[in-house]
Amino acid sequence: MSENASQERTVVFVSDGTGITAETLGHSVLSQFEGIRFKQIRIPFIDSEVKAISARQKINDIAKYDGQKPIVFSTLVNSVINNVVKQADGVFMDLFLTFVEPMEKELNIKSTHRIGRSHTIADNEQYKNRIEAINYTLAHDDGQTHKDLQAADVILVGVSRSGKTPTSLYLAMQYGIKAANYPLIPEDFERGELPTALPPFKDKIFGLSISPERLSEIRNERRPGSKYASLENCRQEIKAAEFMMRREGISWLSSTSKSIEEISTTILQQLNLGSPIY
């Protein structure tokens, strides 16, 4: 075991579905422990005893290789399958046992205990809406089209590479939000106006900014050594973009030190948009 082994730990997310629920809840717990590096492994679609035995063996192999028990976050619904996996040499965090059983007692009703329930999407209107939002967002990425902007829930603006596209896609995929995004470019700054298609929809606009230093780093990965990526050019564009957003009364924030999740939550709150899709 290395001298840093005490600061490293393998974490396994086991699920009968995609494992996204286990991973999301697990990340919330792991984020409370600083100074430890977590190697994360997802074992999805454990929906039979045969697969459960395989998952158990994989966890045992990890424990043997690491010389310490992996931490296992489980969202397995089937008790038989869950018991098979729990025989593995791991430290188990049974998320359904932790949350579902107390809820059953409080609500005085049995849960469905149906495998994959959290991601059942057949004939689900919300799923349809989410797919429509993703298609809309892809079609309206980077100002590709001015059509149907009235259908947008939010229009993100900011200089190129300030985080508009990943934020738009996150909003679409996680919340079913139709998000268009437009780059603010030197021509807009010279005219002193927003892109021509946007003023009628100003109540839907939210801005993203970024530090010039970080922007220069990102742009140099794409176009190294170019004027586009130079720190001076980045400073000028950021200054002009922030001035324009202040003048137009557009709410904005810097993406420099914020995660996509934080940015998206702020946008939802500021524009009073929807709630998460379950």
MITORTOR-300605 format. One line per field, with one value per residue (C-alpha): x, y, z; chain. Coordinates in Angstrom, 1 decimal, decimal comma. Layout:
east (X;...)
north (Y;...)
up (Z;...)
chain (A;...)
***
This chain:
east (0,0;1,4;2,2;-0,8;-3,2;-5,0;-5,9;-7,2;-10,4;-12,3;-16,0;-18,4;-21,9;-24,2;-27,6;-30,3;-30,5;-28,0;-26,4;-27,0;-29,1;-26,6;-23,8;-25,6;-26,5;-23,0;-21,3;-23,3;-21,9;-18,4;-18,1;-18,2;-14,8;-11,9;-8,4;-9,3;-9,1;-12,0;-11,6;-15,1;-16,5;-20,1;-21,6;-25,0;-27,9;-27,5;-31,0;-30,4;-28,7;-26,1;-25,2;-25,2;-22,7;-20,5;-20,8;-19,9;-16,8;-15,8;-16,1;-14,1;-11,4;-11,2;-10,9;-8,1;-6,2;-6,6;-5,9;-9,0;-12,7;-14,3;-17,2;-20,3;-23,3;-26,3;-29,7;-30,6;-34,4;-34,7;-33,9;-32,5;-30,2;-29,2;-28,4;-26,1;-24,1;-24,0;-22,1;-19,1;-16,1;-17,2;-18,6;-22,2;-24,4;-27,8;-29,6;-33,0;-32,9;-31,8;-34,5;-37,4;-38,1;-38,5;-40,8;-42,9;-43,4;-44,1;-46,6;-48,0;-47,8;-45,5;-43,3;-43,5;-40,0;-40,0;-36,6;-35,6;-38,5;-36,6;-35,9;-39,1;-39,8;-42,2;-45,3;-43,8;-44,8;-41,8;-39,4;-41,0;-40,6;-36,9;-36,1;-37,8;-35,8;-32,5;-33,4;-34,3;-31,1;-28,9;-30,6;-30,2;-26,6;-24,2;-26,8;-27,3;-30,9;-33,2;-36,3;-38,8;-37,0;-40,3;-40,4;-37,1;-37,3;-33,9;-31,4;-27,8;-25,4;-21,7;-18,4;-17,2;-16,1;-17,6;-19,7;-22,9;-23,1;-22,5;-24,9;-27,6;-27,3;-27,3;-30,5;-32,1;-31,1;-31,7;-34,6;-36,3;-35,5;-35,4;-32,2;-30,9;-27,4;-25,8;-22,1;-21,4;-18,8;-16,7;-19,3;-21,9;-19,6;-18,8;-22,6;-23,1;-26,2;-27,2;-27,5;-30,4;-32,7;-32,6;-34,1;-37,7;-36,9;-34,8;-36,8;-35,5;-31,8;-29,2;-25,5;-22,4;-19,0;-15,6;-12,2;-9,9;-7,2;-9,4;-10,9;-7,4;-6,5;-9,6;-9,2;-5,5;-6,5;-8,7;-6,6;-3,1;-1,2;-4,0;-5,2;-8,6;-6,9;-4,6;-5,1;-5,4;-8,2;-9,9;-9,8;-11,3;-14,1;-15,0;-15,0;-17,2;-19,6;-20,1;-20,6;-23,3;-25,1;-25,1;-26,4;-29,1;-30,2;-29,3;-28,6;-25,3;-22,7;-19,1;-18,5;-14,9;-15,2;-18,8;-19,9;-22,5;-24,9;-24,4;-24,8;-28,0;-29,5;-28,9;-30,5;-33,6;-34,0;-33,4;-35,8;-38,2;-38,0;-39,4;-38,3;-36,1;-37,4;-37,7)
north (0,0;3,4;6,1;8,0;5,1;6,5;9,4;7,3;5,2;3,3;4,1;1,7;2,7;-0,3;-0,1;-2,1;0,8;3,3;4,1;7,8;8,0;6,2;8,3;11,6;10,8;9,4;12,5;14,6;12,5;12,3;16,1;16,5;14,8;17,0;15,7;12,3;11,1;8,9;6,5;6,0;2,9;2,4;-1,1;-0,6;-2,9;-5,5;-6,9;-10,7;-12,9;-13,9;-10,3;-9,7;-12,5;-10,9;-7,5;-9,1;-10,7;-7,4;-5,6;-8,4;-8,1;-4,3;-4,9;-7,4;-5,2;-2,0;-3,7;-2,0;-2,2;-0,1;2,2;0,9;3,1;0,9;1,6;-2,0;-2,5;-6,2;-7,5;-10,9;-9,2;-6,6;-9,3;-11,1;-7,9;-7,0;-10,2;-8,6;-7,2;-3,6;-0,8;-0,5;2,6;1,3;4,3;2,8;1,3;4,6;6,7;4,4;2,5;5,6;7,1;4,0;4,3;8,0;7,8;4,4;3,0;0,5;1,7;-0,1;-1,6;-1,7;-2,1;1,0;3,0;6,2;6,1;4,6;6,8;4,9;7,0;9,8;13,3;14,7;12,5;13,7;17,3;16,6;15,2;18,1;20,5;18,7;18,9;22,6;23,4;21,7;23,5;26,8;26,4;29,3;31,4;28,8;29,9;32,8;30,7;30,0;32,0;32,7;29,0;29,4;29,2;31,0;32,6;32,6;35,2;35,7;35,8;32,7;29,8;31,3;28,1;28,7;25,4;23,0;25,0;25,0;21,3;20,6;22,7;20,7;17,3;17,7;20,1;19,9;23,6;24,9;26,9;28,9;30,6;33,4;34,5;38,1;39,0;42,1;43,1;43,4;45,5;47,8;48,3;48,6;46,4;42,8;40,4;41,7;38,8;39,1;42,4;41,2;38,4;40,4;39,0;35,5;36,5;35,5;36,3;34,3;35,9;34,5;35,8;36,9;34,6;31,5;32,4;32,8;29,3;27,7;29,5;28,5;24,9;25,4;28,0;28,2;31,5;33,2;36,8;35,2;33,5;36,3;37,6;41,2;40,3;38,3;41,2;43,5;41,2;40,4;44,2;45,0;42,1;42,9;46,6;45,6;43,3;46,0;48,6;46,3;45,3;41,6;39,4;37,6;35,7;34,5;30,9;31,0;29,3;27,9;24,5;23,9;22,8;26,0;28,1;26,3;26,6;30,3;30,6;28,6;30,9;34,1;33,4;31,4;28,4;24,9;22,1;19,1;16,2;12,9)
up (0,0;-0,9;1,8;0,5;0,6;3,6;1,5;-1,4;-1,5;-4,1;-4,3;-6,1;-7,2;-7,7;-9,2;-11,0;-13,5;-14,9;-11,5;-11,9;-8,8;-6,7;-8,1;-7,6;-3,9;-3,3;-4,7;-2,3;0,6;-0,7;-1,2;2,6;2,9;1,7;1,3;0,1;-3,5;-4,4;-7,3;-8,6;-10,3;-11,5;-11,8;-13,5;-14,5;-11,7;-12,2;-11,6;-9,1;-11,7;-12,2;-8,4;-8,0;-10,6;-8,9;-5,5;-7,0;-8,5;-5,2;-3,5;-6,1;-5,5;-1,7;-2,3;-4,7;-2,6;0,7;2,2;1,7;-1,0;-0,1;-1,9;-2,6;-3,5;-5,0;-5,5;-5,0;-5,1;-1,6;-2,8;-5,3;-2,7;-0,1;-2,6;-3,2;0,5;1,1;-0,6;1,3;1,2;3,4;2,3;2,1;1,2;-0,1;-0,5;3,0;4,4;2,7;1,5;4,7;6,9;4,2;4,1;7,9;7,8;4,8;6,0;2,5;0,9;-1,9;-5,3;-4,9;-8,7;-10,4;-12,3;-11,0;-10,8;-14,6;-15,9;-19,0;-21,2;-21,9;-19,7;-20,8;-18,9;-20,9;-24,1;-23,0;-22,1;-25,5;-27,2;-25,0;-26,0;-29,7;-29,3;-27,5;-30,0;-32,9;-31,1;-30,0;-30,7;-32,5;-35,3;-35,9;-35,0;-35,5;-32,8;-30,1;-28,5;-27,5;-25,5;-21,7;-21,5;-23,9;-22,6;-23,9;-23,3;-25,2;-27,0;-24,6;-21,5;-20,8;-22,6;-24,5;-21,6;-19,4;-22,1;-22,5;-18,8;-18,4;-21,3;-20,1;-16,4;-16,3;-19,7;-20,3;-23,8;-23,9;-26,8;-26,6;-28,5;-28,5;-28,0;-30,7;-31,6;-34,2;-31,4;-29,3;-32,3;-32,9;-29,1;-29,3;-28,6;-31,5;-33,6;-32,9;-29,1;-27,9;-28,2;-25,7;-23,2;-20,3;-21,1;-21,4;-18,9;-19,2;-18,5;-18,0;-17,1;-16,0;-18,9;-17,6;-17,6;-20,9;-22,5;-21,1;-22,6;-26,0;-26,2;-26,0;-29,1;-31,1;-29,5;-30,0;-31,8;-31,3;-30,4;-27,4;-26,4;-22,8;-24,0;-26,5;-23,8;-21,5;-24,1;-25,0;-21,3;-20,5;-23,5;-22,8;-19,1;-20,0;-22,5;-20,0;-17,3;-19,7;-21,0;-17,5;-18,1;-15,0;-15,3;-13,4;-13,8;-14,7;-13,6;-10,2;-10,5;-11,5;-14,2;-11,5;-9,6;-12,7;-13,7;-10,3;-10,3;-13,7;-12,6;-9,6;-11,4;-14,2;-12,1;-14,3;-13,7;-11,3;-11,9;-13,9;-12,0)
chain (A;A;A;A;A;A;A;A;A;A;A;A;A;A;A;A;A;A;A;A;A;A;A;A;A;A;A;A;A;A;A;A;A;A;A;A;A;A;A;A;A;A;A;A;A;A;A;A;A;A;A;A;A;A;A;A;A;A;A;A;A;A;A;A;A;A;A;A;A;A;A;A;A;A;A;A;A;A;A;A;A;A;A;A;A;A;A;A;A;A;A;A;A;A;A;A;A;A;A;A;A;A;A;A;A;A;A;A;A;A;A;A;A;A;A;A;A;A;A;A;A;A;A;A;A;A;A;A;A;A;A;A;A;A;A;A;A;A;A;A;A;A;A;A;A;A;A;A;A;A;A;A;A;A;A;A;A;A;A;A;A;A;A;A;A;A;A;A;A;A;A;A;A;A;A;A;A;A;A;A;A;A;A;A;A;A;A;A;A;A;A;A;A;A;A;A;A;A;A;A;A;A;A;A;A;A;A;A;A;A;A;A;A;A;A;A;A;A;A;A;A;A;A;A;A;A;A;A;A;A;A;A;A;A;A;A;A;A;A;A;A;A;A;A;A;A;A;A;A;A;A;A;A;A;A;A;A;A;A;A;A;A;A;A;A;A;A;A;A;A;A;A;A;A;A;A;A;A)
***
